[in-house]
Amino acid sequence: MTSHWSINGIPLVLGGNVFGWTSDEATSFAVLDRFYEAGGRMVDTAQGYSVWAPGHVGGESEAVIGNWLKSRGVRSEMRIATKTGMFGKPGDLAPDKVADELQKSLERLQTDYVDLYYAHRDESETPQEQVAAGFDALAKQGLVRELGASNFNAERLRAITDITHASGMTGFTVLQNEYNLVMRDEYPQELQQLCLERGIAMLPWFGLAAGFLTGKYRTRADLERHNRGSSIERFFDKGLTVLPALDAVVSETGASHGAVALAWLLRQPGIAAPIASAREPGQLDVQFEALELELTEDQLDRLGAATS
């Protein structure tokens, strides 16, 4: 059940969570244009983006991406990933619910298929046999090209892939969990090994820890100055233990903090490509820089040992 996921263009996935939220449509188009021009061919979004913003109902990001795809005429070149069941509420992964939400996503994205469709968050009320059957039906209808699991642990991911393998259903061959230099609990060794054994491609979210790993947050005054306190706070205390090692590698390489963090991520077991967003085109510089950065084994080891 090896994943069909392969890198088309550069090994980066552009996170779409900011589109239609902190990036208006014009700015989002500029980000997408620059990503495309640099060889980027995969964009990640979700039906729930950006329901957390006042006045938003979800689907704003998909709508912006759909408008961009139509205006640029590049749908066939792009790999579009979206997700259903953002909050993991009971019944979110029931077949009828998943199929209904996919139709809404397809309308917003202005396409008749998505390249990768995720169960955004696990939920235990719907039996996994039903979850697997519901997603398999969408794949067999040609509405989705590949299936992914997001925010699943090793036990649950193993169980659902066992079910699909035993029954001949379409497998879940991509995982999207949080993983970065600061937060590593959601991609522990057991889960890494499972992904490697079963050919599951890992596309980690929050590769830059919501921007903490750019190195500009050193004190809580920095959080207030950049108006990012709420999103950075949970990384802050643990992240401070990572910064000395990150600073050292930055000094040795001359690279930016964010590029070093993403270059480390690209070298970890099972990682196919990191997901990172950009509110404006210039923020893509860090992502592109990471692709050119070669870290030594010693540097990788020191970064890896910086937190546990």
Contacts in CASP RR format, 6 or more apart in sequence:
PFRMAT RR
TARGET T0000
AUTHOR 0000-0000-0000
METHOD contacts of the structure
MODEL  1
MTSHWSINGIPLVLGGNVFGWTSDEATSFAVLDRFYEAGGRMVDTAQGYS
VWAPGHVGGESEAVIGNWLKSRGVRSEMRIATKTGMFGKPGDLAPDKVAD
ELQKSLERLQTDYVDLYYAHRDESETPQEQVAAGFDALAKQGLVRELGAS
NFNAERLRAITDITHASGMTGFTVLQNEYNLVMRDEYPQELQQLCLERGI
AMLPWFGLAAGFLTGKYRTRADLERHNRGSSIERFFDKGLTVLPALDAVV
SETGASHGAVALAWLLRQPGIAAPIASAREPGQLDVQFEALELELTEDQL
DRLGAATS
1 161 0 8 1.000
1 164 0 8 1.000
1 165 0 8 1.000
1 171 0 8 1.000
1 173 0 8 1.000
1 198 0 8 1.000
1 199 0 8 1.000
2 173 0 8 1.000
2 198 0 8 1.000
2 199 0 8 1.000
3 146 0 8 1.000
3 173 0 8 1.000
3 174 0 8 1.000
3 199 0 8 1.000
3 200 0 8 1.000
3 201 0 8 1.000
3 272 0 8 1.000
4 145 0 8 1.000
4 146 0 8 1.000
4 173 0 8 1.000
5 116 0 8 1.000
5 146 0 8 1.000
5 173 0 8 1.000
5 174 0 8 1.000
5 201 0 8 1.000
5 203 0 8 1.000
5 272 0 8 1.000
7 272 0 8 1.000
7 273 0 8 1.000
8 41 0 8 1.000
8 42 0 8 1.000
8 77 0 8 1.000
8 79 0 8 1.000
9 39 0 8 1.000
9 40 0 8 1.000
9 41 0 8 1.000
10 38 0 8 1.000
10 39 0 8 1.000
10 40 0 8 1.000
10 41 0 8 1.000
10 288 0 8 1.000
10 291 0 8 1.000
11 266 0 8 1.000
11 272 0 8 1.000
11 273 0 8 1.000
11 291 0 8 1.000
12 35 0 8 1.000
12 40 0 8 1.000
12 42 0 8 1.000
12 273 0 8 1.000
12 274 0 8 1.000
12 276 0 8 1.000
12 287 0 8 1.000
12 288 0 8 1.000
12 290 0 8 1.000
12 291 0 8 1.000
13 42 0 8 1.000
13 43 0 8 1.000
13 44 0 8 1.000
13 81 0 8 1.000
13 203 0 8 1.000
13 273 0 8 1.000
13 274 0 8 1.000
13 275 0 8 1.000
13 276 0 8 1.000
14 31 0 8 1.000
14 32 0 8 1.000
14 35 0 8 1.000
14 40 0 8 1.000
14 42 0 8 1.000
14 43 0 8 1.000
14 44 0 8 1.000
14 275 0 8 1.000
14 276 0 8 1.000
14 277 0 8 1.000
14 278 0 8 1.000
15 43 0 8 1.000
15 44 0 8 1.000
15 45 0 8 1.000
15 205 0 8 1.000
15 275 0 8 1.000
15 276 0 8 1.000
15 277 0 8 1.000
15 278 0 8 1.000
16 43 0 8 1.000
16 44 0 8 1.000
16 45 0 8 1.000
16 49 0 8 1.000
16 61 0 8 1.000
16 65 0 8 1.000
16 277 0 8 1.000
17 45 0 8 1.000
17 46 0 8 1.000
17 49 0 8 1.000
17 50 0 8 1.000
17 61 0 8 1.000
17 277 0 8 1.000
18 28 0 8 1.000
18 50 0 8 1.000
18 61 0 8 1.000
18 277 0 8 1.000
18 278 0 8 1.000
18 279 0 8 1.000
19 25 0 8 1.000
19 28 0 8 1.000
19 31 0 8 1.000
19 45 0 8 1.000
19 49 0 8 1.000
19 60 0 8 1.000
19 61 0 8 1.000
19 64 0 8 1.000
19 65 0 8 1.000
20 28 0 8 1.000
20 50 0 8 1.000
20 60 0 8 1.000
20 61 0 8 1.000
20 63 0 8 1.000
20 64 0 8 1.000
21 49 0 8 1.000
21 50 0 8 1.000
21 53 0 8 1.000
21 56 0 8 1.000
21 60 0 8 1.000
21 61 0 8 1.000
22 279 0 8 1.000
23 31 0 8 1.000
23 279 0 8 1.000
23 280 0 8 1.000
25 64 0 8 1.000
25 67 0 8 1.000
27 279 0 8 1.000
27 280 0 8 1.000
28 64 0 8 1.000
28 65 0 8 1.000
28 68 0 8 1.000
29 64 0 8 1.000
29 67 0 8 1.000
29 68 0 8 1.000
29 71 0 8 1.000
30 280 0 8 1.000
30 281 0 8 1.000
31 278 0 8 1.000
31 279 0 8 1.000
31 280 0 8 1.000
31 281 0 8 1.000
31 283 0 8 1.000
31 284 0 8 1.000
32 43 0 8 1.000
32 65 0 8 1.000
32 68 0 8 1.000
32 72 0 8 1.000
33 72 0 8 1.000
33 281 0 8 1.000
34 281 0 8 1.000
34 282 0 8 1.000
34 284 0 8 1.000
35 43 0 8 1.000
35 278 0 8 1.000
35 284 0 8 1.000
36 72 0 8 1.000
36 74 0 8 1.000
36 77 0 8 1.000
36 78 0 8 1.000
38 284 0 8 1.000
38 288 0 8 1.000
41 77 0 8 1.000
41 78 0 8 1.000
41 79 0 8 1.000
42 78 0 8 1.000
42 79 0 8 1.000
42 80 0 8 1.000
42 81 0 8 1.000
42 115 0 8 1.000
42 273 0 8 1.000
43 65 0 8 1.000
43 78 0 8 1.000
43 79 0 8 1.000
43 80 0 8 1.000
43 81 0 8 1.000
44 81 0 8 1.000
44 82 0 8 1.000
44 176 0 8 1.000
44 203 0 8 1.000
44 205 0 8 1.000
44 275 0 8 1.000
45 61 0 8 1.000
45 62 0 8 1.000
45 65 0 8 1.000
45 80 0 8 1.000
45 81 0 8 1.000
45 82 0 8 1.000
45 83 0 8 1.000
46 61 0 8 1.000
46 62 0 8 1.000
46 82 0 8 1.000
46 83 0 8 1.000
46 84 0 8 1.000
46 86 0 8 1.000
46 118 0 8 1.000
46 120 0 8 1.000
47 58 0 8 1.000
47 59 0 8 1.000
47 62 0 8 1.000
47 82 0 8 1.000
47 83 0 8 1.000
47 84 0 8 1.000
47 85 0 8 1.000
47 86 0 8 1.000
47 101 0 8 1.000
47 104 0 8 1.000
47 105 0 8 1.000
47 120 0 8 1.000
48 58 0 8 1.000
48 59 0 8 1.000
48 61 0 8 1.000
48 83 0 8 1.000
48 85 0 8 1.000
48 86 0 8 1.000
48 120 0 8 1.000
49 58 0 8 1.000
49 59 0 8 1.000
49 60 0 8 1.000
49 61 0 8 1.000
49 62 0 8 1.000
50 56 0 8 1.000
50 58 0 8 1.000
50 59 0 8 1.000
50 60 0 8 1.000
50 61 0 8 1.000
51 57 0 8 1.000
51 58 0 8 1.000
51 59 0 8 1.000
51 86 0 8 1.000
53 60 0 8 1.000
59 104 0 8 1.000
59 105 0 8 1.000
59 108 0 8 1.000
62 82 0 8 1.000
62 105 0 8 1.000
62 108 0 8 1.000
62 109 0 8 1.000
63 108 0 8 1.000
65 80 0 8 1.000
65 109 0 8 1.000
66 108 0 8 1.000
66 109 0 8 1.000
66 110 0 8 1.000
66 111 0 8 1.000
67 110 0 8 1.000
69 75 0 8 1.000
69 78 0 8 1.000
69 80 0 8 1.000
69 109 0 8 1.000
69 110 0 8 1.000
69 111 0 8 1.000
70 110 0 8 1.000
75 111 0 8 1.000
78 115 0 8 1.000
79 115 0 8 1.000
79 116 0 8 1.000
80 109 0 8 1.000
80 111 0 8 1.000
80 114 0 8 1.000
80 115 0 8 1.000
80 116 0 8 1.000
81 114 0 8 1.000
81 115 0 8 1.000
81 116 0 8 1.000
81 117 0 8 1.000
81 118 0 8 1.000
81 203 0 8 1.000
82 105 0 8 1.000
82 109 0 8 1.000
82 114 0 8 1.000
82 116 0 8 1.000
82 117 0 8 1.000
82 118 0 8 1.000
83 117 0 8 1.000
83 118 0 8 1.000
83 119 0 8 1.000
83 120 0 8 1.000
83 150 0 8 1.000
83 176 0 8 1.000
84 92 0 8 1.000
84 93 0 8 1.000
84 97 0 8 1.000
84 98 0 8 1.000
84 101 0 8 1.000
84 102 0 8 1.000
84 105 0 8 1.000
84 117 0 8 1.000
84 118 0 8 1.000
84 119 0 8 1.000
84 120 0 8 1.000
85 92 0 8 1.000
85 93 0 8 1.000
85 101 0 8 1.000
85 119 0 8 1.000
85 120 0 8 1.000
85 121 0 8 1.000
85 123 0 8 1.000
86 120 0 8 1.000
86 121 0 8 1.000
87 121 0 8 1.000
88 120 0 8 1.000
88 121 0 8 1.000
88 122 0 8 1.000
88 123 0 8 1.000
89 123 0 8 1.000
90 123 0 8 1.000
90 124 0 8 1.000
90 125 0 8 1.000
90 126 0 8 1.000
91 97 0 8 1.000
91 123 0 8 1.000
91 125 0 8 1.000
91 126 0 8 1.000
92 98 0 8 1.000
92 120 0 8 1.000
92 121 0 8 1.000
92 123 0 8 1.000
92 126 0 8 1.000
93 119 0 8 1.000
93 122 0 8 1.000
93 123 0 8 1.000
93 126 0 8 1.000
93 130 0 8 1.000
93 131 0 8 1.000
94 126 0 8 1.000
94 130 0 8 1.000
94 131 0 8 1.000
95 130 0 8 1.000
95 131 0 8 1.000
95 133 0 8 1.000
95 134 0 8 1.000
95 137 0 8 1.000
98 119 0 8 1.000
98 131 0 8 1.000
98 134 0 8 1.000
98 135 0 8 1.000
98 138 0 8 1.000
99 134 0 8 1.000
99 137 0 8 1.000
99 138 0 8 1.000
102 114 0 8 1.000
102 117 0 8 1.000
102 138 0 8 1.000
102 143 0 8 1.000
102 144 0 8 1.000
105 114 0 8 1.000
106 112 0 8 1.000
106 113 0 8 1.000
106 114 0 8 1.000
106 143 0 8 1.000
112 143 0 8 1.000
113 142 0 8 1.000
113 143 0 8 1.000
113 144 0 8 1.000
113 145 0 8 1.000
114 143 0 8 1.000
114 144 0 8 1.000
114 145 0 8 1.000
115 144 0 8 1.000
115 145 0 8 1.000
115 146 0 8 1.000
116 144 0 8 1.000
116 145 0 8 1.000
116 146 0 8 1.000
116 147 0 8 1.000
116 148 0 8 1.000
116 174 0 8 1.000
117 135 0 8 1.000
117 138 0 8 1.000
117 143 0 8 1.000
117 144 0 8 1.000
117 146 0 8 1.000
117 147 0 8 1.000
117 148 0 8 1.000
118 147 0 8 1.000
118 148 0 8 1.000
118 149 0 8 1.000
118 150 0 8 1.000
118 174 0 8 1.000
118 176 0 8 1.000
119 131 0 8 1.000
119 135 0 8 1.000
119 148 0 8 1.000
119 149 0 8 1.000
119 150 0 8 1.000
119 152 0 8 1.000
119 172 0 8 1.000
120 150 0 8 1.000
120 151 0 8 1.000
121 150 0 8 1.000
121 151 0 8 1.000
122 149 0 8 1.000
122 151 0 8 1.000
122 152 0 8 1.000
122 153 0 8 1.000
122 156 0 8 1.000
128 156 0 8 1.000
128 159 0 8 1.000
128 160 0 8 1.000
128 163 0 8 1.000
129 163 0 8 1.000
131 160 0 8 1.000
132 160 0 8 1.000
132 163 0 8 1.000
132 164 0 8 1.000
132 167 0 8 1.000
132 169 0 8 1.000
132 171 0 8 1.000
132 172 0 8 1.000
133 169 0 8 1.000
135 144 0 8 1.000
135 147 0 8 1.000
135 170 0 8 1.000
135 172 0 8 1.000
136 147 0 8 1.000
136 164 0 8 1.000
136 169 0 8 1.000
136 170 0 8 1.000
136 171 0 8 1.000
138 144 0 8 1.000
139 145 0 8 1.000
139 146 0 8 1.000
139 147 0 8 1.000
139 170 0 8 1.000
140 170 0 8 1.000
146 173 0 8 1.000
146 174 0 8 1.000
147 170 0 8 1.000
147 171 0 8 1.000
147 172 0 8 1.000
147 173 0 8 1.000
147 174 0 8 1.000
148 172 0 8 1.000
148 173 0 8 1.000
148 174 0 8 1.000
148 175 0 8 1.000
148 176 0 8 1.000
149 156 0 8 1.000
149 157 0 8 1.000
149 160 0 8 1.000
149 172 0 8 1.000
149 174 0 8 1.000
149 175 0 8 1.000
149 176 0 8 1.000
150 175 0 8 1.000
150 176 0 8 1.000
150 177 0 8 1.000
150 205 0 8 1.000
151 176 0 8 1.000
151 177 0 8 1.000
151 178 0 8 1.000
151 186 0 8 1.000
152 160 0 8 1.000
152 175 0 8 1.000
152 177 0 8 1.000
153 191 0 8 1.000
154 188 0 8 1.000
154 190 0 8 1.000
154 191 0 8 1.000
154 194 0 8 1.000
157 172 0 8 1.000
157 175 0 8 1.000
157 191 0 8 1.000
157 194 0 8 1.000
157 200 0 8 1.000
158 194 0 8 1.000
160 172 0 8 1.000
161 171 0 8 1.000
161 172 0 8 1.000
161 198 0 8 1.000
161 200 0 8 1.000
163 169 0 8 1.000
164 170 0 8 1.000
164 171 0 8 1.000
164 172 0 8 1.000
165 171 0 8 1.000
172 200 0 8 1.000
173 199 0 8 1.000
173 200 0 8 1.000
173 201 0 8 1.000
174 200 0 8 1.000
174 201 0 8 1.000
174 202 0 8 1.000
174 203 0 8 1.000
174 272 0 8 1.000
175 191 0 8 1.000
175 195 0 8 1.000
175 200 0 8 1.000
175 201 0 8 1.000
175 202 0 8 1.000
175 203 0 8 1.000
176 202 0 8 1.000
176 203 0 8 1.000
176 204 0 8 1.000
176 205 0 8 1.000
176 275 0 8 1.000
177 186 0 8 1.000
177 187 0 8 1.000
177 191 0 8 1.000
177 202 0 8 1.000
177 204 0 8 1.000
177 205 0 8 1.000
178 186 0 8 1.000
178 187 0 8 1.000
178 204 0 8 1.000
178 205 0 8 1.000
178 206 0 8 1.000
179 186 0 8 1.000
179 187 0 8 1.000
179 202 0 8 1.000
179 204 0 8 1.000
179 205 0 8 1.000
179 206 0 8 1.000
179 207 0 8 1.000
179 265 0 8 1.000
179 268 0 8 1.000
179 271 0 8 1.000
180 204 0 8 1.000
180 206 0 8 1.000
180 207 0 8 1.000
180 208 0 8 1.000
180 209 0 8 1.000
180 213 0 8 1.000
180 261 0 8 1.000
180 265 0 8 1.000
181 209 0 8 1.000
181 213 0 8 1.000
181 239 0 8 1.000
181 242 0 8 1.000
181 246 0 8 1.000
181 261 0 8 1.000
181 264 0 8 1.000
181 265 0 8 1.000
181 303 0 8 1.000
181 304 0 8 1.000
181 306 0 8 1.000
181 307 0 8 1.000
182 209 0 8 1.000
182 212 0 8 1.000
182 213 0 8 1.000
182 235 0 8 1.000
182 238 0 8 1.000
182 239 0 8 1.000
182 242 0 8 1.000
182 307 0 8 1.000
183 206 0 8 1.000
183 209 0 8 1.000
183 235 0 8 1.000
183 238 0 8 1.000
184 307 0 8 1.000
187 202 0 8 1.000
187 204 0 8 1.000
192 202 0 8 1.000
192 268 0 8 1.000
192 269 0 8 1.000
192 270 0 8 1.000
194 200 0 8 1.000
195 201 0 8 1.000
195 202 0 8 1.000
195 269 0 8 1.000
195 270 0 8 1.000
196 269 0 8 1.000
196 270 0 8 1.000
201 270 0 8 1.000
201 272 0 8 1.000
202 270 0 8 1.000
202 271 0 8 1.000
202 272 0 8 1.000
203 271 0 8 1.000
203 272 0 8 1.000
203 273 0 8 1.000
203 274 0 8 1.000
203 275 0 8 1.000
204 265 0 8 1.000
204 271 0 8 1.000
204 274 0 8 1.000
204 275 0 8 1.000
205 275 0 8 1.000
206 275 0 8 1.000
207 213 0 8 1.000
207 261 0 8 1.000
207 262 0 8 1.000
207 265 0 8 1.000
207 274 0 8 1.000
207 275 0 8 1.000
207 276 0 8 1.000
208 214 0 8 1.000
208 258 0 8 1.000
208 261 0 8 1.000
208 262 0 8 1.000
208 276 0 8 1.000
208 286 0 8 1.000
209 232 0 8 1.000
209 235 0 8 1.000
209 239 0 8 1.000
209 261 0 8 1.000
210 228 0 8 1.000
210 231 0 8 1.000
210 232 0 8 1.000
210 235 0 8 1.000
211 217 0 8 1.000
211 228 0 8 1.000
211 232 0 8 1.000
212 232 0 8 1.000
212 235 0 8 1.000
212 236 0 8 1.000
212 239 0 8 1.000
213 242 0 8 1.000
213 246 0 8 1.000
213 257 0 8 1.000
213 258 0 8 1.000
213 261 0 8 1.000
214 256 0 8 1.000
214 257 0 8 1.000
214 258 0 8 1.000
214 286 0 8 1.000
215 243 0 8 1.000
215 246 0 8 1.000
215 257 0 8 1.000
215 258 0 8 1.000
216 222 0 8 1.000
216 226 0 8 1.000
216 257 0 8 1.000
217 223 0 8 1.000
217 226 0 8 1.000
217 228 0 8 1.000
217 232 0 8 1.000
217 236 0 8 1.000
218 240 0 8 1.000
218 243 0 8 1.000
220 229 0 8 1.000
220 236 0 8 1.000
223 229 0 8 1.000
223 232 0 8 1.000
223 233 0 8 1.000
223 236 0 8 1.000
238 307 0 8 1.000
239 307 0 8 1.000
241 306 0 8 1.000
241 307 0 8 1.000
242 303 0 8 1.000
242 306 0 8 1.000
242 307 0 8 1.000
244 306 0 8 1.000
245 302 0 8 1.000
245 303 0 8 1.000
245 304 0 8 1.000
245 305 0 8 1.000
245 306 0 8 1.000
246 257 0 8 1.000
246 260 0 8 1.000
246 261 0 8 1.000
246 303 0 8 1.000
246 306 0 8 1.000
247 257 0 8 1.000
248 302 0 8 1.000
249 255 0 8 1.000
249 260 0 8 1.000
249 295 0 8 1.000
249 299 0 8 1.000
249 302 0 8 1.000
249 303 0 8 1.000
250 256 0 8 1.000
250 257 0 8 1.000
250 260 0 8 1.000
252 299 0 8 1.000
253 260 0 8 1.000
253 293 0 8 1.000
253 295 0 8 1.000
253 299 0 8 1.000
255 263 0 8 1.000
255 289 0 8 1.000
255 293 0 8 1.000
256 285 0 8 1.000
256 286 0 8 1.000
256 289 0 8 1.000
258 286 0 8 1.000
258 289 0 8 1.000
258 290 0 8 1.000
259 286 0 8 1.000
259 289 0 8 1.000
259 290 0 8 1.000
259 293 0 8 1.000
260 290 0 8 1.000
260 293 0 8 1.000
260 295 0 8 1.000
260 303 0 8 1.000
261 290 0 8 1.000
262 274 0 8 1.000
262 276 0 8 1.000
262 286 0 8 1.000
262 287 0 8 1.000
262 290 0 8 1.000
263 290 0 8 1.000
263 293 0 8 1.000
263 294 0 8 1.000
263 295 0 8 1.000
264 295 0 8 1.000
264 300 0 8 1.000
264 303 0 8 1.000
264 304 0 8 1.000
265 271 0 8 1.000
265 274 0 8 1.000
266 273 0 8 1.000
266 274 0 8 1.000
266 290 0 8 1.000
266 291 0 8 1.000
267 295 0 8 1.000
267 300 0 8 1.000
274 290 0 8 1.000
276 286 0 8 1.000
276 287 0 8 1.000
278 284 0 8 1.000
278 287 0 8 1.000
295 303 0 8 1.000
END
